Amino acid sequence: MIGKHCILELCECNSVKLDDEAFIRTTIQMASKVAGAQLLNLITHKFVPQGVTGLALLAESHISIHTWPESGYAAVDVFTCGDQTMPDKACQLLVEELQSKRHSLKTLRRDTPVMISNALIN
Amino acid sequence: MIGKHCILELCECNSVKLDDEAFIRTTIQMASKVAGAQLLNLITHKFVPQGVTGLALLAESHISIHTWPESGYAAVDVFTCGDQTMPDKACQLLVEELQSKRHSLKTLRRDTPVMISNALIN
């Protein structure tokens, strides 16, 4: 398996935090750390009138967060490669830090087409 | 629906192109354009001894590419929001530009948990 890709939908989050670019940056840094990943670069963008996007380039792939404060919603991806990383821990941290009261987590294995016939493992 | 997330596995690609950071940058810029998306920021990283990661921050979400030249493989995500973008066109361009002879494309809808019970639409 090349990697594990967690697709996380966070609902009923704290809207103030979802719209706080500095908070999103710090939270992505924390998420990288608890996942056991190496953060190589991090870019964020604050949209007008609301919303933040954060993209973390990891040695082991990436974390992305897109927020819709007006809906209390964030779309998160945590994609990590290798056996040493724990993307589930990053997801759990994001649920807690963004104070999501309702979430959905799906995990895909990323691999060559021959290997992904059973791509949805959770 | 918040957005459409294309998960693309590219196999049997041109390994030289997969390892060419400048080529990956240019290709992501082209992919953003054909998708009808607005590219706000683009970061890339060249790994040693091989491999490139590219992350594009779009006004409409993101594009990510992670390459394994030694396997001829690239893991691609094209996540766009709104009705005006065409992530499928970006995927088709990436298949062609990276000269993938075999690929797999899955499309997820991204939305709040209530709405994603039928998340896999393709």
gemmi code that builds the backbone of each chain (N, CA, C; Angstrom):
import gemmi

chains = {
    "A": [
        ("MET", (0.842, -1.195, 0.000), (0.000, 0.000, 0.000), (0.880, 1.248, 0.000)),
        ("ILE", (0.550, 2.183, -0.895), (1.306, 3.431, -0.955), (0.977, 4.314, 0.246)),
        ("GLY", (-0.304, 4.482, 0.530), (-0.649, 5.394, 1.619), (-2.075, 5.250, 2.087)),
        ("LYS", (-2.369, 5.970, 3.146), (-3.693, 5.948, 3.764), (-4.244, 7.369, 3.703)),
        ("HIS", (-5.459, 7.501, 3.180), (-6.033, 8.828, 2.945), (-7.320, 8.944, 3.756)),
        ("CYS", (-7.279, 9.763, 4.784), (-8.454, 9.988, 5.629), (-9.228, 11.187, 5.095)),
        ("ILE", (-10.509, 10.964, 4.852), (-11.399, 12.019, 4.357), (-12.395, 12.320, 5.463)),
        ("LEU", (-12.268, 13.513, 6.005), (-12.973, 13.868, 7.231), (-13.896, 15.055, 6.975)),
        ("GLU", (-15.172, 14.868, 7.289), (-16.135, 15.966, 7.196), (-16.445, 16.398, 8.628)),
        ("LEU", (-16.176, 17.653, 8.935), (-16.408, 18.171, 10.287), (-17.590, 19.131, 10.265)),
        ("CYS", (-18.612, 18.806, 11.046), (-19.813, 19.647, 11.092), (-20.032, 20.208, 12.487)),
        ("GLU", (-20.858, 21.236, 12.519), (-21.197, 21.879, 13.794), (-19.930, 22.233, 14.565)),
        ("CYS", (-18.972, 22.813, 13.837), (-17.724, 23.266, 14.457), (-17.924, 24.645, 15.084)),
        ("ASN", (-16.891, 25.088, 15.778), (-16.846, 26.449, 16.296), (-16.538, 27.387, 15.118)),
        ("SER", (-17.514, 28.184, 14.727), (-17.365, 29.002, 13.516), (-16.283, 30.065, 13.635)),
        ("VAL", (-16.069, 30.554, 14.851), (-15.017, 31.564, 15.045), (-13.653, 30.941, 14.754)),
        ("LYS", (-13.450, 29.720, 15.240), (-12.170, 29.037, 14.986), (-12.003, 28.702, 13.503)),
        ("LEU", (-13.095, 28.334, 12.854), (-13.025, 27.996, 11.422), (-12.588, 29.191, 10.584)),
        ("ASP", (-12.827, 30.397, 11.104), (-12.525, 31.601, 10.327), (-11.224, 32.269, 10.780)),
        ("ASP", (-10.483, 31.590, 11.649), (-9.271, 32.159, 12.247), (-8.046, 31.527, 11.576)),
        ("GLU", (-7.447, 32.270, 10.651), (-6.337, 31.721, 9.858), (-5.167, 31.287, 10.746)),
        ("ALA", (-4.841, 32.095, 11.750), (-3.713, 31.745, 12.628), (-4.017, 30.467, 13.406)),
        ("PHE", (-5.265, 30.337, 13.827), (-5.658, 29.124, 14.554), (-5.562, 27.897, 13.644)),
        ("ILE", (-6.005, 28.052, 12.414), (-5.935, 26.928, 11.462), (-4.473, 26.527, 11.229)),
        ("ARG", (-3.597, 27.509, 11.101), (-2.160, 27.211, 10.916), (-1.616, 26.401, 12.096)),
        ("THR", (-1.896, 26.901, 13.294), (-1.391, 26.227, 14.493), (-1.959, 24.818, 14.605)),
        ("THR", (-3.237, 24.687, 14.264), (-3.896, 23.385, 14.388), (-3.324, 22.385, 13.382)),
        ("ILE", (-3.019, 22.854, 12.183), (-2.401, 21.959, 11.190), (-1.010, 21.526, 11.667)),
        ("GLN", (-0.274, 22.456, 12.254), (1.054, 22.099, 12.779), (0.934, 21.033, 13.865)),
        ("MET", (-0.057, 21.199, 14.737), (-0.280, 20.209, 15.797), (-0.700, 18.865, 15.199)),
        ("ALA", (-1.562, 18.923, 14.195), (-2.052, 17.686, 13.573), (-0.905, 16.914, 12.916)),
        ("SER", (-0.007, 17.651, 12.269), (1.153, 17.002, 11.642), (1.980, 16.284, 12.698)),
        ("LYS", (2.148, 16.966, 13.815), (2.993, 16.422, 14.885), (2.391, 15.145, 15.476)),
        ("VAL", (1.103, 15.188, 15.808), (0.502, 13.994, 16.428), (0.415, 12.840, 15.436)),
        ("ALA", (0.397, 13.161, 14.142), (0.378, 12.098, 13.132), (1.758, 11.467, 12.965)),
        ("GLY", (2.766, 12.085, 13.572), (4.129, 11.584, 13.416), (4.714, 11.935, 12.063)),
        ("ALA", (4.187, 13.003, 11.464), (4.631, 13.409, 10.125), (5.582, 14.598, 10.216)),
        ("GLN", (6.351, 14.772, 9.150), (7.299, 15.889, 9.083), (6.718, 16.981, 8.195)),
        ("LEU", (6.466, 18.139, 8.796), (5.879, 19.268, 8.058), (6.987, 20.011, 7.313)),
        ("LEU", (6.902, 20.029, 5.981), (7.941, 20.679, 5.175), (7.545, 22.083, 4.738)),
        ("ASN", (6.241, 22.316, 4.572), (5.783, 23.636, 4.136), (4.297, 23.757, 4.478)),
        ("LEU", (3.859, 24.979, 4.710), (2.460, 25.201, 5.085), (2.004, 26.522, 4.483)),
        ("ILE", (0.922, 26.464, 3.713), (0.362, 27.704, 3.169), (-1.107, 27.788, 3.586)),
        ("THR", (-1.543, 29.019, 3.808), (-2.943, 29.240, 4.167), (-3.467, 30.442, 3.388)),
        ("HIS", (-4.777, 30.519, 3.309), (-5.419, 31.657, 2.645), (-6.713, 31.968, 3.372)),
        ("LYS", (-6.911, 33.255, 3.645), (-8.143, 33.713, 4.290), (-9.036, 34.312, 3.212)),
        ("PHE", (-10.222, 33.757, 3.079), (-11.151, 34.250, 2.071), (-12.023, 35.372, 2.639)),
        ("VAL", (-12.530, 36.202, 1.741), (-13.453, 37.275, 2.091), (-14.807, 36.934, 1.477)),
        ("PRO", (-15.905, 36.942, 2.216), (-16.014, 37.462, 3.585), (-15.633, 36.454, 4.665)),
        ("GLN", (-15.565, 35.159, 4.346), (-15.187, 34.203, 5.383), (-14.608, 32.947, 4.756)),
        ("GLY", (-13.970, 32.145, 5.606), (-13.422, 30.874, 5.155), (-11.910, 30.891, 5.106)),
        ("VAL", (-11.321, 29.753, 5.412), (-9.866, 29.603, 5.402), (-9.530, 28.297, 4.694)),
        ("THR", (-8.457, 28.321, 3.914), (-7.882, 27.079, 3.392), (-6.462, 26.954, 3.918)),
        ("GLY", (-6.103, 25.753, 4.337), (-4.731, 25.467, 4.750), (-4.243, 24.212, 4.053)),
        ("LEU", (-3.029, 24.275, 3.508), (-2.422, 23.108, 2.858), (-1.046, 22.871, 3.462)),
        ("ALA", (-0.852, 21.675, 3.988), (0.433, 21.317, 4.590), (1.125, 20.295, 3.711)),
        ("LEU", (2.335, 20.625, 3.293), (3.144, 19.685, 2.514), (3.990, 18.894, 3.506)),
        ("LEU", (3.723, 17.608, 3.568), (4.421, 16.721, 4.500), (5.456, 15.883, 3.758)),
        ("ALA", (6.467, 15.446, 4.476), (7.398, 14.473, 3.891), (6.634, 13.215, 3.504)),
        ("GLU", (5.493, 12.989, 4.171), (4.708, 11.758, 3.967), (3.429, 11.994, 3.166)),
        ("SER", (3.225, 13.128, 2.563), (2.110, 13.487, 1.669), (1.497, 14.838, 2.063)),
        ("HIS", (0.229, 14.906, 2.524), (-0.321, 16.237, 2.806), (-1.499, 16.212, 3.781)),
        ("ILE", (-1.769, 17.396, 4.323), (-3.010, 17.658, 5.058), (-3.655, 18.872, 4.398)),
        ("SER", (-4.960, 18.804, 4.163), (-5.677, 19.977, 3.651), (-6.899, 20.241, 4.522)),
        ("ILE", (-7.184, 21.529, 4.699), (-8.388, 21.945, 5.427), (-9.034, 23.087, 4.654)),
        ("HIS", (-10.328, 22.948, 4.396), (-11.115, 24.033, 3.796), (-12.296, 24.283, 4.731)),
        ("THR", (-12.488, 25.525, 5.119), (-13.554, 25.802, 6.091), (-14.652, 26.706, 5.524)),
        ("TRP", (-15.868, 26.446, 5.977), (-17.043, 27.263, 5.663), (-17.646, 27.684, 7.008)),
        ("PRO", (-17.122, 28.759, 7.606), (-17.600, 29.164, 8.935), (-19.105, 29.406, 8.973)),
        ("GLU", (-19.643, 29.917, 7.872), (-21.077, 30.224, 7.836), (-21.934, 28.969, 7.966)),
        ("SER", (-21.337, 27.800, 7.677), (-22.063, 26.531, 7.803), (-21.534, 25.677, 8.955)),
        ("GLY", (-20.505, 26.169, 9.635), (-19.893, 25.388, 10.711), (-19.203, 24.132, 10.200)),
        ("TYR", (-18.793, 24.160, 8.936), (-18.295, 22.952, 8.256), (-16.836, 23.099, 7.817)),
        ("ALA", (-16.099, 21.989, 7.907), (-14.744, 21.934, 7.348), (-14.557, 20.611, 6.621)),
        ("ALA", (-13.947, 20.683, 5.442), (-13.586, 19.491, 4.664), (-12.093, 19.269, 4.859)),
        ("VAL", (-11.741, 18.110, 5.415), (-10.346, 17.834, 5.783), (-9.857, 16.579, 5.070)),
        ("ASP", (-8.604, 16.607, 4.629), (-7.932, 15.410, 4.124), (-6.617, 15.246, 4.864)),
        ("VAL", (-6.356, 14.032, 5.297), (-5.048, 13.708, 5.875), (-4.550, 12.482, 5.120)),
        ("PHE", (-3.550, 12.702, 4.283), (-3.021, 11.636, 3.424), (-1.576, 11.409, 3.842)),
        ("THR", (-1.295, 10.218, 4.346), (0.080, 9.931, 4.770), (0.534, 8.588, 4.220)),
        ("CYS", (1.823, 8.516, 3.974), (2.433, 7.292, 3.460), (3.360, 6.716, 4.520)),
        ("GLY", (3.593, 5.436, 4.402), (4.531, 4.790, 5.313), (3.830, 4.233, 6.531)),
        ("ASP", (4.542, 3.366, 7.229), (3.958, 2.662, 8.374), (4.108, 3.434, 9.677)),
        ("GLN", (4.876, 4.521, 9.650), (5.195, 5.208, 10.898), (4.211, 6.325, 11.231)),
        ("THR", (3.337, 6.669, 10.296), (2.443, 7.801, 10.532), (1.067, 7.332, 11.002)),
        ("MET", (0.387, 8.231, 11.694), (-0.905, 7.909, 12.306), (-1.925, 8.980, 11.924)),
        ("PRO", (-2.428, 8.926, 10.683), (-3.362, 9.965, 10.237), (-4.629, 10.034, 11.088)),
        ("ASP", (-5.038, 8.898, 11.657), (-6.237, 8.897, 12.509), (-6.073, 9.827, 13.707)),
        ("LYS", (-4.853, 9.889, 14.226), (-4.616, 10.771, 15.379), (-4.746, 12.235, 14.979)),
        ("ALA", (-4.290, 12.551, 13.777), (-4.451, 13.928, 13.282), (-5.935, 14.261, 13.154)),
        ("CYS", (-6.703, 13.310, 12.647), (-8.145, 13.542, 12.488), (-8.808, 13.777, 13.837)),
        ("GLN", (-8.448, 12.965, 14.809), (-9.047, 13.110, 16.134), (-8.728, 14.480, 16.727)),
        ("LEU", (-7.479, 14.916, 16.539), (-7.094, 16.240, 17.044), (-7.911, 17.340, 16.370)),
        ("LEU", (-8.129, 17.205, 15.069), (-8.881, 18.236, 14.344), (-10.341, 18.275, 14.791)),
        ("VAL", (-10.924, 17.109, 15.037), (-12.297, 17.059, 15.564), (-12.367, 17.847, 16.871)),
        ("GLU", (-11.382, 17.601, 17.733), (-11.397, 18.239, 19.059), (-11.098, 19.733, 18.980)),
        ("GLU", (-10.064, 20.095, 18.239), (-9.644, 21.503, 18.208), (-10.687, 22.397, 17.534)),
        ("LEU", (-11.367, 21.867, 16.531), (-12.384, 22.675, 15.847), (-13.758, 22.501, 16.498)),
        ("GLN", (-13.772, 21.716, 17.571), (-14.984, 21.532, 18.388), (-16.170, 21.057, 17.550)),
        ("SER", (-15.880, 20.079, 16.707), (-16.934, 19.519, 15.859), (-17.843, 18.609, 16.685)),
        ("LYS", (-19.140, 18.851, 16.584), (-20.103, 18.037, 17.338), (-20.587, 16.844, 16.515)),
        ("ARG", (-20.264, 16.848, 15.230), (-20.730, 15.771, 14.358), (-19.725, 15.639, 13.224)),
        ("HIS", (-19.232, 14.432, 13.010), (-18.249, 14.283, 11.935), (-18.402, 12.938, 11.246)),
        ("SER", (-17.762, 12.845, 10.099), (-17.749, 11.610, 9.321), (-16.321, 11.385, 8.848)),
        ("LEU", (-15.838, 10.160, 9.020), (-14.465, 9.844, 8.608), (-14.484, 8.618, 7.712)),
        ("LYS", (-13.923, 8.778, 6.529), (-13.738, 7.635, 5.633), (-12.247, 7.488, 5.374)),
        ("THR", (-11.801, 6.261, 5.230), (-10.385, 6.036, 4.953), (-10.230, 5.258, 3.660)),
        ("LEU", (-9.456, 5.821, 2.764), (-9.161, 5.169, 1.490), (-7.715, 4.717, 1.503)),
        ("ARG", (-7.452, 3.578, 0.900), (-6.048, 3.257, 0.659), (-5.699, 3.809, -0.711)),
        ("ARG", (-4.526, 4.404, -0.800), (-4.057, 4.936, -2.076), (-3.015, 3.980, -2.614)),
        ("ASP", (-3.206, 3.597, -3.851), (-2.304, 2.604, -4.402), (-2.497, 2.561, -5.906)),
        ("THR", (-1.759, 1.708, -6.557), (-1.902, 1.555, -7.994), (-3.256, 0.918, -8.288)),
        ("PRO", (-3.839, 1.158, -9.487), (-5.180, 0.652, -9.789), (-5.353, -0.843, -9.570)),
        ("VAL", (-4.327, -1.623, -9.803), (-4.447, -3.067, -9.613), (-4.783, -3.393, -8.158)),
        ("MET", (-4.261, -2.566, -7.266), (-4.371, -2.865, -5.845), (-5.578, -2.224, -5.172)),
        ("ILE", (-6.278, -1.329, -5.870), (-7.294, -0.552, -5.161), (-8.720, -1.018, -5.416)),
        ("SER", (-8.871, -2.240, -5.879), (-10.230, -2.711, -6.137), (-11.051, -2.716, -4.853)),
        ("ASN", (-10.380, -2.874, -3.739), (-11.068, -2.782, -2.455), (-10.594, -1.535, -1.723)),
        ("ALA", (-10.728, -0.396, -2.409), (-10.108, 0.830, -1.917), (-10.686, 1.299, -0.587)),
        ("LEU", (-11.969, 1.100, -0.380), (-12.600, 1.636, 0.822), (-12.404, 0.633, 1.948)),
        ("ILE", (-11.489, 0.925, 2.857), (-11.185, -0.050, 3.901), (-11.872, 0.265, 5.211)),
        ("ASN", (-12.423, 1.449, 5.341), (-13.181, 1.781, 6.559), (-14.462, 2.491, 6.156)),
    ],
    "B": [
        ("MET", (-24.587, 20.304, -2.416), (-23.261, 19.675, -2.386), (-22.184, 20.751, -2.244)),
        ("ILE", (-21.268, 20.527, -1.310), (-20.180, 21.479, -1.116), (-19.177, 21.390, -2.277)),
        ("GLY", (-18.760, 20.185, -2.612), (-17.742, 20.080, -3.648), (-17.607, 18.685, -4.213)),
        ("LYS", (-16.766, 18.599, -5.232), (-16.516, 17.338, -5.928), (-15.030, 17.034, -5.794)),
        ("HIS", (-14.721, 15.829, -5.338), (-13.332, 15.474, -5.047), (-12.942, 14.288, -5.924)),
        ("CYS", (-12.083, 14.541, -6.886), (-11.606, 13.481, -7.781), (-10.327, 12.882, -7.211)),
        ("ILE", (-10.337, 11.567, -7.062), (-9.175, 10.840, -6.545), (-8.640, 9.993, -7.691)),
        ("LEU", (-7.454, 10.360, -8.128), (-6.903, 9.816, -9.369), (-5.594, 9.088, -9.086)),
        ("GLU", (-5.540, 7.831, -9.490), (-4.297, 7.063, -9.376), (-3.728, 6.938, -10.788)),
        ("LEU", (-2.521, 7.441, -10.984), (-1.887, 7.397, -12.307), (-0.743, 6.395, -12.292)),
        ("CYS", (-0.838, 5.388, -13.152), (0.201, 4.358, -13.206), (0.869, 4.343, -14.568)),
        ("GLU", (2.027, 3.711, -14.579), (2.805, 3.574, -15.822), (2.980, 4.939, -16.484)),
        ("CYS", (3.338, 5.923, -15.658), (3.602, 7.275, -16.165), (5.028, 7.357, -16.699)),
        ("ASN", (5.335, 8.497, -17.294), (6.700, 8.810, -17.710), (7.486, 9.186, -16.447)),
        ("SER", (8.419, 8.330, -16.057), (9.123, 8.523, -14.781), (9.985, 9.776, -14.759)),
        ("VAL", (10.501, 10.163, -15.920), (11.324, 11.380, -15.971), (10.455, 12.592, -15.642)),
        ("LYS", (9.250, 12.624, -16.201), (8.342, 13.746, -15.920), (7.890, 13.743, -14.459)),
        ("LEU", (7.681, 12.552, -13.913), (7.250, 12.462, -12.506), (8.294, 13.035, -11.558)),
        ("ASP", (9.550, 13.038, -12.003), (10.635, 13.486, -11.120), (11.091, 14.910, -11.442)),
        ("ASP", (10.348, 15.587, -12.310), (10.740, 16.917, -12.789), (9.859, 17.966, -12.090)),
        ("GLU", (10.427, 18.611, -11.076), (9.648, 19.547, -10.257), (9.073, 20.692, -11.095)),
        ("ALA", (9.871, 21.224, -12.019), (9.388, 22.339, -12.850), (8.233, 21.880, -13.736)),
        ("PHE", (8.351, 20.664, -14.250), (7.275, 20.127, -15.083), (5.995, 19.947, -14.267)),
        ("ILE", (6.144, 19.448, -13.054), (4.968, 19.254, -12.188), (4.306, 20.605, -11.892)),
        ("ARG", (5.110, 21.624, -11.636), (4.555, 22.970, -11.389), (3.737, 23.451, -12.586)),
        ("THR", (4.346, 23.350, -13.758), (3.676, 23.818, -14.971), (2.395, 23.032, -15.222)),
        ("THR", (2.472, 21.729, -14.978), (1.310, 20.874, -15.234), (0.169, 21.191, -14.273)),
        ("ILE", (0.498, 21.486, -13.023), (-0.547, 21.868, -12.060), (-1.189, 23.193, -12.482)),
        ("GLN", (-0.366, 24.121, -12.950), (-0.913, 25.409, -13.420), (-1.877, 25.183, -14.583)),
        ("MET", (-1.481, 24.302, -15.508), (-2.350, 23.990, -16.649), (-3.635, 23.309, -16.177)),
        ("ALA", (-3.492, 22.398, -15.223), (-4.660, 21.656, -14.722), (-5.656, 22.608, -14.059)),
        ("SER", (-5.133, 23.570, -13.302), (-6.011, 24.556, -12.656), (-6.794, 25.326, -13.707)),
        ("LYS", (-6.080, 25.687, -14.761), (-6.692, 26.501, -15.815), (-7.806, 25.739, -16.534)),
        ("VAL", (-7.523, 24.499, -16.944), (-8.556, 23.755, -17.682), (-9.741, 23.406, -16.787)),
        ("ALA", (-9.498, 23.347, -15.472), (-10.601, 23.078, -14.545), (-11.471, 24.313, -14.343)),
        ("GLY", (-11.004, 25.451, -14.840), (-11.743, 26.693, -14.638), (-11.582, 27.232, -13.232)),
        ("ALA", (-10.477, 26.847, -12.587), (-10.237, 27.254, -11.200), (-9.229, 28.398, -11.148)),
        ("GLN", (-9.261, 29.102, -10.022), (-8.332, 30.219, -9.819), (-7.213, 29.767, -8.890)),
        ("LEU", (-5.990, 29.754, -9.409), (-4.825, 29.312, -8.629), (-4.335, 30.471, -7.762)),
        ("LEU", (-4.382, 30.297, -6.440), (-3.977, 31.368, -5.527), (-2.553, 31.181, -5.013)),
        ("ASN", (-2.107, 29.930, -4.909), (-0.757, 29.666, -4.409), (-0.362, 28.258, -4.832)),
        ("LEU", (0.926, 28.051, -5.002), (1.414, 26.739, -5.443), (2.749, 26.466, -4.771)),
        ("ILE", (2.835, 25.337, -4.078), (4.118, 24.954, -3.481), (4.479, 23.562, -3.976)),
        ("THR", (5.787, 23.359, -4.142), (6.268, 22.044, -4.566), (7.490, 21.680, -3.734)),
        ("HIS", (7.787, 20.397, -3.727), (8.981, 19.913, -3.024), (9.556, 18.745, -3.806)),
        ("LYS", (10.873, 18.787, -3.997), (11.578, 17.700, -4.689), (12.248, 16.845, -3.622)),
        ("PHE", (11.904, 15.576, -3.605), (12.486, 14.670, -2.622), (13.776, 14.041, -3.153)),
        ("VAL", (14.622, 13.622, -2.235), (15.863, 12.921, -2.564), (15.723, 11.488, -2.066)),
        ("PRO", (15.968, 10.461, -2.866), (16.586, 10.543, -4.195), (15.598, 10.832, -5.321)),
        ("GLN", (14.283, 10.659, -5.096), (13.340, 10.944, -6.176), (11.964, 11.258, -5.606)),
        ("GLY", (11.123, 11.807, -6.472), (9.748, 12.099, -6.084), (9.504, 13.584, -5.937)),
        ("VAL", (8.301, 13.993, -6.286), (7.901, 15.395, -6.198), (6.516, 15.453, -5.565)),
        ("THR", (6.303, 16.456, -4.721), (4.948, 16.773, -4.256), (4.609, 18.185, -4.700)),
        ("GLY", (3.397, 18.368, -5.188), (2.901, 19.694, -5.534), (1.545, 19.911, -4.904)),
        ("LEU", (1.357, 21.074, -4.283), (0.064, 21.424, -3.682), (-0.369, 22.780, -4.213)),
        ("ALA", (-1.543, 22.813, -4.818), (-2.084, 24.056, -5.362), (-3.266, 24.498, -4.520)),
        ("LEU", (-3.178, 25.711, -4.008), (-4.289, 26.291, -3.254), (-5.152, 27.065, -4.244)),
        ("LEU", (-6.370, 26.590, -4.413), (-7.300, 27.195, -5.364), (-8.353, 28.017, -4.627)),
        ("ALA", (-8.912, 28.989, -5.314), (-10.065, 29.696, -4.747), (-11.192, 28.703, -4.499)),
        ("GLU", (-11.178, 27.589, -5.248), (-12.263, 26.595, -5.182), (-11.857, 25.317, -4.447)),
        ("SER", (-10.746, 25.262, -3.774), (-10.253, 24.161, -2.928), (-8.796, 23.821, -3.263)),
        ("HIS", (-8.479, 22.620, -3.790), (-7.055, 22.324, -4.011), (-6.820, 21.234, -5.050)),
        ("ILE", (-5.572, 21.211, -5.522), (-5.051, 20.085, -6.309), (-3.787, 19.610, -5.603)),
        ("SER", (-3.639, 18.301, -5.454), (-2.390, 17.759, -4.906), (-1.865, 16.665, -5.823)),
        ("ILE", (-0.544, 16.617, -5.927), (0.121, 15.557, -6.694), (1.306, 15.060, -5.878)),
        ("HIS", (1.380, 13.745, -5.713), (2.546, 13.111, -5.088), (3.056, 12.066, -6.071)),
        ("THR", (4.338, 12.112, -6.384), (4.854, 11.183, -7.396), (5.892, 10.216, -6.829)),
        ("TRP", (5.875, 9.015, -7.380), (6.865, 7.974, -7.083), (7.466, 7.553, -8.430)),
        ("PRO", (8.472, 8.288, -8.902), (9.031, 7.983, -10.230), (9.543, 6.547, -10.337)),
        ("GLU", (10.063, 6.024, -9.239), (10.617, 4.662, -9.275), (9.541, 3.614, -9.550)),
        ("SER", (8.267, 3.986, -9.307), (7.152, 3.071, -9.570), (6.290, 3.532, -10.743)),
        ("GLY", (6.637, 4.673, -11.325), (5.832, 5.223, -12.416), (4.450, 5.651, -11.959)),
        ("TYR", (4.333, 5.964, -10.671), (3.014, 6.201, -10.052), (2.874, 7.625, -9.513)),
        ("ALA", (1.662, 8.174, -9.640), (1.337, 9.453, -9.004), (-0.045, 9.359, -8.366)),
        ("ALA", (-0.150, 9.881, -7.143), (-1.434, 9.980, -6.436), (-1.893, 11.424, -6.556)),
        ("VAL", (-3.066, 11.614, -7.171), (-3.555, 12.963, -7.474), (-4.919, 13.183, -6.829)),
        ("ASP", (-5.133, 14.380, -6.304), (-6.459, 14.802, -5.850), (-6.808, 16.122, -6.518)),
        ("VAL", (-8.018, 16.208, -7.023), (-8.531, 17.480, -7.540), (-9.869, 17.708, -6.845)),
        ("PHE", (-9.874, 18.663, -5.936), (-11.069, 18.940, -5.126), (-11.518, 20.353, -5.472)),
        ("THR", (-12.707, 20.470, -6.049), (-13.204, 21.800, -6.404), (-14.639, 21.975, -5.925)),
        ("CYS", (-14.946, 23.213, -5.611), (-16.287, 23.570, -5.154), (-16.946, 24.461, -6.194)),
        ("GLY", (-18.256, 24.464, -6.157), (-18.993, 25.339, -7.058), (-19.346, 24.640, -8.352)),
        ("ASP", (-20.270, 25.249, -9.068), (-20.789, 24.641, -10.296), (-19.977, 25.014, -11.526)),
        ("GLN", (-19.052, 25.953, -11.364), (-18.347, 26.474, -12.537), (-17.059, 25.720, -12.846)),
        ("THR", (-16.625, 24.851, -11.945), (-15.342, 24.177, -12.148), (-15.542, 22.784, -12.739)),
        ("MET", (-14.489, 22.314, -13.401), (-14.545, 21.038, -14.114), (-13.342, 20.184, -13.715)),
        ("PRO", (-13.388, 19.591, -12.517), (-12.230, 18.814, -12.055), (-11.893, 17.645, -12.974)),
        ("ASP", (-12.901, 17.096, -13.651), (-12.638, 15.978, -14.570), (-11.677, 16.388, -15.686)),
        ("LYS", (-11.799, 17.638, -16.123), (-10.902, 18.103, -17.194), (-9.464, 18.194, -16.694)),
        ("ALA", (-9.303, 18.605, -15.437), (-7.954, 18.644, -14.858), (-7.376, 17.234, -14.796)),
        ("CYS", (-8.213, 16.279, -14.412), (-7.742, 14.888, -14.326), (-7.313, 14.380, -15.694)),
        ("GLN", (-8.113, 14.669, -16.699), (-7.780, 14.200, -18.045), (-6.454, 14.793, -18.514)),
        ("LEU", (-6.256, 16.077, -18.215), (-4.995, 16.716, -18.597), (-3.813, 16.053, -17.902)),
        ("LEU", (-3.988, 15.717, -16.627), (-2.887, 15.100, -15.875), (-2.564, 13.704, -16.407)),
        ("VAL", (-3.597, 12.958, -16.776), (-3.370, 11.637, -17.391), (-2.504, 11.793, -18.638)),
        ("GLU", (-2.863, 12.788, -19.449), (-2.157, 12.969, -20.723), (-0.743, 13.514, -20.518)),
        ("GLU", (-0.612, 14.536, -19.692), (0.696, 15.186, -19.533), (1.717, 14.269, -18.861)),
        ("LEU", (1.250, 13.436, -17.940), (2.177, 12.519, -17.263), (2.284, 11.189, -18.005)),
        ("GLN", (1.588, 11.121, -19.142), (1.668, 9.959, -20.041), (1.355, 8.651, -19.313)),
        ("SER", (0.288, 8.706, -18.525), (-0.128, 7.513, -17.787), (-0.811, 6.525, -18.725)),
        ("LYS", (-0.348, 5.290, -18.697), (-0.940, 4.259, -19.560), (-2.079, 3.522, -18.863)),
        ("ARG", (-2.208, 3.741, -17.560), (-3.242, 3.040, -16.802), (-3.618, 3.928, -15.622)),
        ("HIS", (-4.905, 4.186, -15.463), (-5.287, 5.044, -14.347), (-6.632, 4.626, -13.770)),
        ("SER", (-6.898, 5.141, -12.591), (-8.161, 4.894, -11.906), (-8.660, 6.224, -11.368)),
        ("LEU", (-9.937, 6.509, -11.601), (-10.513, 7.773, -11.129), (-11.773, 7.484, -10.328)),
        ("LYS", (-11.791, 7.971, -9.105), (-13.001, 7.895, -8.289), (-13.419, 9.311, -7.949)),
        ("THR", (-14.710, 9.542, -7.871), (-15.193, 10.874, -7.523), (-16.067, 10.795, -6.280)),
        ("LEU", (-15.701, 11.588, -5.299), (-16.474, 11.674, -4.062), (-17.169, 13.016, -4.015)),
        ("ARG", (-18.372, 13.041, -3.479), (-18.939, 14.345, -3.181), (-18.543, 14.681, -1.753)),
        ("ARG", (-18.177, 15.937, -1.555), (-17.814, 16.390, -0.215), (-18.968, 17.210, 0.321)),
        ("ASP", (-19.382, 16.863, 1.515), (-20.550, 17.542, 2.049), (-20.644, 17.229, 3.533)),
        ("THR", (-21.652, 17.762, 4.163), (-21.867, 17.489, 5.573), (-22.276, 16.024, 5.734)),
        ("PRO", (-22.016, 15.402, 6.907), (-22.297, 13.979, 7.088), (-23.722, 13.568, 6.748)),
        ("VAL", (-24.682, 14.425, 6.983), (-26.071, 14.075, 6.678), (-26.236, 13.797, 5.185)),
        ("MET", (-25.457, 14.522, 4.400), (-25.640, 14.466, 2.953), (-24.752, 13.437, 2.259)),
        ("ILE", (-23.798, 12.847, 2.975), (-22.814, 12.032, 2.265), (-23.045, 10.538, 2.395)),
        ("SER", (-24.244, 10.144, 2.760), (-24.486, 8.715, 2.896), (-24.268, 7.996, 1.569)),
        ("ASN", (-24.472, 8.714, 0.488), (-24.176, 8.151, -0.829), (-22.986, 8.884, -1.432)),
        ("ALA", (-21.888, 8.872, -0.670), (-20.753, 9.727, -1.025), (-20.122, 9.355, -2.360)),
        ("LEU", (-20.080, 8.082, -2.689), (-19.376, 7.660, -3.892), (-20.332, 7.780, -5.070)),
        ("ILE", (-20.130, 8.805, -5.894), (-21.087, 9.028, -6.974), (-20.586, 8.516, -8.305)),
        ("ASN", (-19.317, 8.165, -8.389), (-18.798, 7.569, -9.630), (-17.918, 6.384, -9.272)),
    ],
}
model = gemmi.Model(1)
for chain_id, residues in chains.items():
    chain = gemmi.Chain(chain_id)
    for i, (resn, *xyz) in enumerate(residues, 1):
        res = gemmi.Residue()
        res.name, res.seqid = resn, gemmi.SeqId(i, " ")
        for name, pos in zip(("N", "CA", "C"), xyz):
            atom = gemmi.Atom()
            atom.name, atom.element = name, gemmi.Element(name[0])
            atom.pos, atom.b_iso = gemmi.Position(*pos), 0.0
            res.add_atom(atom)
        chain.add_residue(res)
    model.add_chain(chain)
structure = gemmi.Structure()
structure.add_model(model)
structure.setup_entities()
